Amino acid sequence: MTNEFKRYTVTAALPYANGPVHIGHLAGCYLPADIYVRYLRATGKDVLFICGSDEHGVPITIKAKKEGKTPQEVVDHYHRLMGDAFKNFGIQFDYYGRTSSKTHHETAQDFFKTLYDKGVFKEEITQQYFDEKANQFLADRYITGTCPKCGNENAYGDQCEKCGSSLSPMDLINPRSALSGAAPVLKETKNWFLPMGDIQQSPEFKEYIKRFEHWKSNIKGQCGSWLNEGLQPRAMTRDLDWGVPVPLKGADGKVLYVWFDAPIGYISATKEYFNGSSEWEKYWKADDTALIHFIGKDNIVFHAIIFPMMLMQHGGYVLPANVPANEFLNLEGEKISTSRNWAVWLHEYLEDFPGRQDELRYVLTSIAPETKDSDFSWKDYQARVNNELVAILGNFVNRVMVLTWKFFDGKVPTDTTAREASPTTLEKTDALFSTFAIQQKEIEQKLSTFSFREALFDAIDLARNGNKYLQETEPWKLIKSDEASVRFILASSLEYCRLLASVLNPFLPATSASIFTQLNSKGEKLIQGHSLNEAFLLFKPIEDSEIEKQLAKLQASKVMNSTSTTTSNIEEAKPEITFEDFAKNDIRVGTILEAERVPKTDKLLKLKIDTGLDQLTVVSGIAEYHQPEDIIGKQVCILINLAPRKMKGIESQGMILMAKEPSGKLVFVSPSVITANGSGVA
């Protein structure tokens, strides 16, 4: 692909500005995009790398309602947080925009108006879900229910995140409003639809989808499923008060569908980057420009089908040359969940592991979910850093630097001509560099076809080869008998480090820069006598205590979620009563004197309780949670003026008070200190 086009417009999915960035986002989209862009730039390509915050849509408004803020306050906060995290992680966007900007609103409205004026949209009055409690129409993401395809009870009105199926709100079983929890009703409203089924049959679209044959298998699979089912019209407007207003008369209270306006954000961000000049057009409209979208698998259809349809209908724009989407990254064997805080947040990682962004880049690339879901675990992170980055890459560079300082005062050895080295040294050195040249071409080929994980494995193999070269030549021993060969070995090793740093740059930019710093080089070939900078370790081992801290943080999230889930199962409050109603209850402290199981029952215990006034027999359904022998002598609270009733032939003369936990377990309501039997509970 790198030889087909003059320039490249590379986009990374606009992250929703309703929360921070986590490692799933990085592995799925932003890290592979950055690796690819760095690779293109290293080959001298004209590249524009665009991203920005997606600041419209239902997730923003839901977040704002939960936090008691305005949508603008929410997006302002997360726009800054995400932008800073990307920058600190080494993601080199040329421009990071935002869809709440004036330029974006104008660009998106102009785009919509062009399609409207060309008669592309179909105006329809349809029945949409309406929340009577909240008094508003519900956008797709404001509606949840059971997925008709996989049974997920928390599917959204536009997509089931469990099985990936595209849905409409009408597909959901037992739909409910995300605002109030109430069952929504249907109400008429007018919207403008993109006739996707008609466009699917057009010659231009049929020609475009031939590109899928050269794309990753997961892209072809998902898109093929959609196309085989036949595309349906999709509304490009919504009844909301947050978003880009629909630029038509009579469309008050309506905004552009977030998946209509969000991808246009790539275009508006490009315009902002070029500060109003027409230069932006060649990155979107010139035939010799490749448009590449990096996204996660939940956004495949929008970038591979819907946005291209929009571009076609508008006219004048290039269509995606590739959409190299990744699958999902799980965490410790479970799906990453922002709502459950089951995630490793990028900004927190950078705080906990300062200066170690390349360690995370390395691990995430090595387990990249390129064609299927993968899993991140902290133990695996530790093992890969310690056993590969520290023991292989860091070890090789440090050995070369330390030996050069030890034997040649930190300067590239002089008199390192090949004729002065031994034949064995020459043979091993030639083999080292020949292998490097072959593997470098393979790495470039893999990078050009988005096989970043395999390319990284090949790159770390280059460092393995360097270590093997040192082990076989043993310059620390040879220095005593053959200094000429040692000079040649270390000069060659330093040059190998320089070449290695260049190969590593797309994957580990900070590490690459550190190698060049030690070499005192900006990338140019080292000459004899060149002075090096002081040697320092590229990586340090990850300690067990650091991993334990991260695992404890995740465990705390799990406990919090368990508590939250339990709390959500607590029974609702009963209807209001008067004080006079409550005063009729005669509740006393009593002590259990005897306890035994009621025959032929699983739940009933027969209790004899001293109430201070007399001894009452009480039948209580607590046998599932309490053993008779364990509760004799237990002080309890007992309602003594409850009308007697027979249970299994036994007359129960009162009722002990129990608290029912959300899990269903029954626990005694008891005084905190020993109290006289018969004491009243007021």
N, C-alpha and C positions, 0 to 999 in steps of 0.2 A: 504493500500500500504506500510505503514512503516514497516510492519513485513515481507514483501516478499523479500526484498533486503538487501544486506550487506552494500552497499554504494550507494551514490546518486551523479550523475553529473547533476547539475542544471544550466541551461543557461538562460540568459536574452538577448533579441534581441539586436543585435549590432546596436546602434543608428548611423544614418548617421552623419558624421562629417562635415555637412554643415550648422549647426545652433545649438543653445543651446537647452537644455532639457526643455520641458514645462509640465504642470500638466497632460495633456492628456497622455503623455508618461508614467508618473509615475503611474497613475491610471490603465493604460492598461497593464503594463508589470512589471516595476522595483519594485514598492512597493509590489505587491502580491508575487513576487519572493523572495524579502527580508524577508517578513513575513514567507513564507514557509520554507526558509532556517533556520531562527532563531528557528522555531518550531522544525525542524529536529535535529538541534544541541542540543536543550534543552532535547530531548529524547535520546541523546547519539549517534546519527547516524554519520557515516563517510560521510561527505558532501564536495563536491567541487563546489564552486559558481563562474561561469565564465561569463565574459562579455568583451566588448571592442568596440572600434570605428570602424565602417564600413567606410573605407576611399577610396573606389573605387566607380565607377558608375557615371552615368550622373548627378545626383544632385550636386556632388562635382564639376564637370567641369563647370556646369552652374553657380554655385556660384562664382567660380574663374573668369569666364569671366565677370560677373557683377561687381566684385570688382577689376578687373584689377590685379589679383594676380595669382601665380602659384597654381595648385591643392595642392601641398605639403604645401605651406604656409597656405592655407585654413584649411587643415586637422590638421596641427600642432596646430593652434590656437584653434580649437574647441575640439580637443582631450584633451587639458589641461582644457578648460572651463568645459566640460562635466564631466571629471574625478573628478575635484575639487567639482563640484556641487553634484555629487553622494556621495562623501565622507562626505561632510558637512551635507548632508541630512540623513546620517546614513545608507546608503546602503552598506552592508559589503561584497563586492566582495572579493574572495580570490585572484583574478587576473583580472586586466582590461588591455586587450591587444589592438592591433591595426593591421589592415590588410595591412598596408604599411610596416610592419616589414619584415626583411629578412627571418625569420623563417616561417612566413605565406606564403610568395611567394614560398618558397621551398616546403612547405607542400601542398599547393594548386596545384602546378605544378606536384608534384609526384602523387597526387591523380588523376589528369586529365590523366597523362601518364599511370597510371595503368589501368584505364578504356579504354583508347585508345588501349593499347597493348592487352587487352582482347577482343577487337573487339566490345565493347559496342556501341560506337558512330556510327552514320551514316553520312558519309561525303556527303554534298550536295552543289551543286551550285544553288543558288536561286537568285531571284530578290529582292533586298532590297532598301529601300528608300535612296535617295542620295540628299543632298542639293548642288545644283550647285553654289549657291552664296558663301557658306562656303567651298565648295570643299571637302566635307567629307561625308561618310556614316553616317546615323542617327541611333543611338541606340534607343530602344523602347521609352525611356523617353525623347528623343529629338523630338518626334513626338506627336503632339496633334491634336485633332479633335473631331467630334461629336460621342458619344457612340451610337452604333446601337441598344442598348437595352433600354436605359433610356432617350436618347436625350441630355445628358450632353455635352455641347459644348467644354468643356475643359478636356476631357478624355485623358489619356496617352496611348501610343502605347502598353503597356503591361497590363494596368488595369484601369478601371474606378473607381475613388475613391468615386464617388457618389453612385453607385449601387453595387460596389464590384465585378463586372463581370471581369473575366480574358479575355484579348483581345490580338490580334496581331495587328501590325500596319496596316495590310491589311483590318482589320475589320472597321477601322475608316472611317467615312464619312467626306469628305472635309479635309483630313489631311494637316497639315502645319508644317513647321520646327520651333522648339523652338529656333533655332539659329538666323534665318533671317526672319522668318515669311512667307517665300515663300512656295509655293506648291512644295513638293519634287517630284523627278522623280525616276523611277525604274531603277536599274542598277545591273548587275550580280556581285555576290561575293560568296566566298566559306566559309562555316562554318560547325561545327560539332554539330550534334543534338543528344539529349538523346531521344531514342525511347520510350517515356512514354506509348504509347498505347500498345506496345508489353509487356513492363514490367507489365502493369496493369493485363495482362492475366496470369502472371506467378504464380505458386503455392505459392512461398514464399511471394509475395505481397498479394495474397488473404488471406493467413494465417495472415499476419501482420494487415490487415485492420479489422480483427475481434476485435482488441483492441478498435476500435471506439465505440463499443457498450457500453463501460464503461466510455466514455469521455463525456465532457459537451455537451449539446444539440446544442450549436452554432457551435461547431467543427464538430459534426456529420452532421449537416445540410449543411454547406458549402462544406465539403469534399464529402458528398453524391451527391450534385449537380454536382460537377466536374466529379465524377466517373460515374454517370448516363449518362452524355453527352458523355462520352468516351474521354480519354486523347489523346492529339495530341503530335507529336514530338516537342521538344523545343530546339532551338539553345543554346549551352553552350559556345559559343564564340561570340565576337562582334568586329566590326571594329572600334576601338578606340585607342587613344594614351595614355590613363590613366587607369592603372589596372595591373593585373598580366599577363605578356606576355604568350601567348599560346606556350608551350614547344615543338613545332614541326617545322621541316624544311619547309620553304615555307609559314610560318604563320606570316610573318613580318606585323606589323601594326594591329595585332589582339590581343585581351586580353580575359581572361576568363569572361564569363557572371557574373555580380555581384552577382546574386543569385546562382551561382555555387561556387564562391570563398568565399562569406560572411559566410555561415554556417560552412565552413571548418575553419573559424576563431576561432570557439569554440575549435577545435582540436589543432590548432597551439598555441592558448593562453594557453591551458593545457600543451603543451610541454614546453613552455617558463616558466610556473610556476614551473615545475619540473626540469628546468635548464638542459635539455638534457638527463636526466636519463630515463630509460625505465619504471619508476614508472607510467608515464602518461597512459600507455596502459590499466591498470586495470580499469581506470575510463571511458574507451571507448570500451573495448573489452571483459571484464569479464562478464560472463552470470549473475552473481549476482549483477550487477550494473544497477540501474535505471537511464535512461536518460530522464530528464524532461525539456521541452522547454517552457519558459514563453514568450509570444509574444502578440501583438495586432492583431485584427481580419484581418488587411490587409496583415498579413504575415502567415496566417493559412496554406494555400495550400503549401507554400514553405517548411514549417517545418513538416507538417503532411503527405505530399505526395512526393514532389520532393527530398528533402534532404534524406528521408528514402530510396528512389529509388537509389540515389547515393551510400548510405552506403551499400545497398544490392549488387549492381553491383560490388563494390570494394571488399566486403567480409571481414569478421573478426570483424566487428563493431556491437555493440548492436544497436537495433532500439529504437525509442522513446517509453517510457512506458506511457507517457502522454504529451499532448500539451495543457495546460490549458489557452487558449487565452481568453482575455477579448474583449468586444466591445469598442465603442468609447465614450469618455467623451466630452460633449459639454460645452460651456462657455456662461453663461448668455443667454441661449436659442439659441445660434448660434454655428455652427460647428467651432471648433478651426482651425485657418488658420495661418500658419507661414508667408506666403507671405503677408497677410494683417495685421500682427502683432496683430492678435486677439488671444491672448494667455496670460497665466500667466507663465512667465519664472521662472524656479527653482532658478537660481542664483539671479534674482531680488527679488524673494520672501525672500530668505535668507538674503538679504541686508535690505529689508523693515521690516522684522519680525525676527531680530536676536535672536537666541536661542529658536525659536518657531517652529522648524521643526516637533515636535510631533503633534502640533495642525493641521498642514497640513496633516500629515500621518493619523491622526484620521478622519478628514473630508473626505479625498479621499477614505479611506477604507469604511467609512459608506455609501458612495454613489457609490461604485465601480460598473462599468458597466460589471458585471460578465456574464450576459447572454443577456443583451440588453443595448442600449445606455442610458447614464444618463447625468445629467446636474450639473455643478458647478456654484453656484452664491455666490457672496461675502456676501450678506445678510444671506444666509443659513449658510455659513462658520461662520459668527459672532454668529448666534443663536446656532449652535452646540457647538462651543467653550464655550460660556458663560453659556448655559443652561445644558450642559452635562459635559464637562471637568472641568469647574470652579465650577459649582454648585453641581455636584455629586461626581466625583472622587477627585478633589482637596479638596473639602469641607470635605469629609470623612477623608482623611489622615491628614489634618490639624487639625481637631477637636481632633483626637486621640492623635496627638503629643502635642498639646497645653494643653489638659487636663492632660496628663502624666507629663508634665513639671510643671503645676500648682499644682498638688496634690502630686507628688512623685519626684520632683527635677530632672526630665528628666531621670529617671531610670526605668527599667522594675520592676513593683511592686513585692516585696517579699511576701512570705506567701500567695500564690495564689492557694492553693489546692482547689479542687472542694468541699470538705466537709465543707469548711468555707463559701461558697457562699450560698445564699438563693436558695430554690428550683425553684423559678420563674426564677432567673438569670441562673441557670444551664439549665433549659428547653430551654430558648431562645438561649443560647450559643450553646447547642447541635444542635438545629435546624439550626443555622447559618452555622456551619461547615459541617453539613450533606448536606445541600443544596449546599455549595461550592464544596464538593467532587463530587456530581452528575453533577453540571454544568461544572466543570473542565473537566470531561470525555467527555461531550458533545462538549465542545470547541475543545478538541484535535481531536475528530472525525470529526468535521467540518473543521478543519485545514488540516487534512489528505486528505480530499476530495475537497480541494480548495474552500470551502465556507467561505471565509475570512470575508465577511460583516456580516453574521449571527454570526460567532464566536466572532466578535468584540462586537456586541450587547449583547451577553451573558456575555462577560467580563465586560462591563460597568454595567450590571445588578448586578454583584457581588459587585460593589461599592455601588449601590443602597441598596443592602441588608445590607451592613455595616452601612450606614446611618440610615436605618430603625432600626437596632439593637441598635444603640446609642439612637435614639428617644424613643424606647420602654423601655430601661433600665434606661435612664436618670441619668448617673453617677454624673453629676453636682449637682443633688438634693440628690441623695442617699448617697453622701459622709458624710452628716451630721448625718445619722442614721445607716448606714451599710457600714463601710469602707472596711470590708472584701470582700463584694460583688463588690465594686468599684475596688479593687485591681484585682479581678478575671476578671472583665469586661474589664479593660484597658490592662491587660496582654494578654487577649484573642484578643482584638482589634489590639494590636501591632503585634501579630502573624498572624492575618488575613491580616494586611497590608503587611507583608512579603510574604505571599502566593499570595496575589493579585499582588505584584510587579513581581513575577515570571510569572504569567499568562499574564500580560500585556507586557512582554518583546518583543514578536514577533511584536506586533503592535506599541508600544510606548517605544522604547528602552531607550531614554533619560529620560523619566518620570520614568521608572522602576529603572534606575540607581539613580535618585534623591531620590526615596523612600528608596532605600537601603542606600544611604548616610545619610539620616535623622535617619534611624534605626541604623546606625553605624555597618552595616552588609554587608557581601559579599554574603549573601544568606543563611547562616547557621541559624539554629533554635535559637531563642532568649532565653536566660536563665535569671532567676531571678537576679535582681541586675545589669543587663547589662546597661551600660551608653549609652544614645542616644546622637545624635548630635542636634544642635539647629534646631528648626522647621522653615520652610520657605514655602511659597506658591508655589505649583507646577505650577499653571497657573495664569495668570491675565486676566481680561476681555478685550475683543477687543472693543475699543472705536469706536463710530460712525465716528469720524474724520479719523480714519485709513481706514475704509471701503470707505468713501467718496473719499479719496485719490486714492484708487485702482479703483473705478468706474470712476473717472475723467481721470485716465490714459487710461482706455479702451475707454472712449468716445473720447479722443484725437486721439487714433488709428483710430476710426471710421471716424472722421473728416478728418484725413490725407488720409485715403483710399478713401473717397468721393472726396477729392481734386485731388488725383492721378487719379481716374477713370474719373473725369471730364476732367482733362488735357489730358488724352489719347484720348478723343473724339474731340479734337480740329482739325479743318480741316488742311490738308497739305498745304504747301506753294505753291503759284501759280508760273507759269514759270517766269523766269527772264525777266525784261524789261530794256530799256536804260533810262538814265536821260531825254533824249529828249522826250521819250514817256510820262514820268511822267509830264514833264513841260507843256504838252498840256492841262492838267487839270487846270481849273480856279476855285479854291476852296476859298470861302469867309465866313466870319462870318456873320450870319443873325439872326434876331429875329422873332419868330413866333407871328404874329399879330392876326390871326384867326385860329380856328380849328373846324372841324365838320366831322361827319361820312358820308361816301358815302353811299347813300341808297342802300339797297338790297345786301350789302357786309358785311362780318364779320371782314375783316382785313384792309380795306382801310380808311384812313383819308384824307380829303381835307384841305390843309394848305395854308395860305397866309403869305409869309415871306418877311420882309424888308431886302434887301441885301445891303442897303446903296447906291446902284445904281438905283434900282427900286424895285417894289414889284412883286414877282413871285408867281404863283400858282403851288403848288407841290402836287401830289397824292402819298402818302406813305403807305406801308403795315405794319403799326405799331399799328393798333387799338387793337390787341390782348394783347398788353403790356402797352399801354398808353391811358388814358382817355382824350378827347379833352379839357375839362375844366382845366385839371392839367398842360397842357403844354403851354398855352397862356403866352407869355412873356419869354419863354425859348429861350436862345441863342443856336444856332446850327451851324454846319459847312455844307455848301451847295455847291454842284457842279453846277455852274450857266451856263456853256457853253455846257451842255449836250443837244443834239438834242431833241426838244419837241416830245412827243408822247401822243396819246389819251388813256385814261384808263377810262372805263365806261362812255364814252362821254365827259370826262373832259380832257382838254389839260394840261399835266404836263410839266412844264417849267424848271425843274431842279431836283436834287436828294439830299436829306439830307444824311449825313454820319451817319451810325449806326454801333456799334460794336455788333457782334453776339456771345453771350456766348456759351460755349459747350452745355449747356442745350437747346439752341435755342432761348433764350430770347434776345430781341433787346434793346440796351441801347444807349442813345445819345452820340455822340462824340462832346464835347462842350469845349470852353475855360474855364480855371480854374478861371479866373476873368472876370468881365464885360469888354467887348472889343467893340470898335466902329464898328457898322455895316459896312460891306464892306471891313474890314481888310482882307488881303490875308493870306491864309494858305500856308506856304512855307516848 
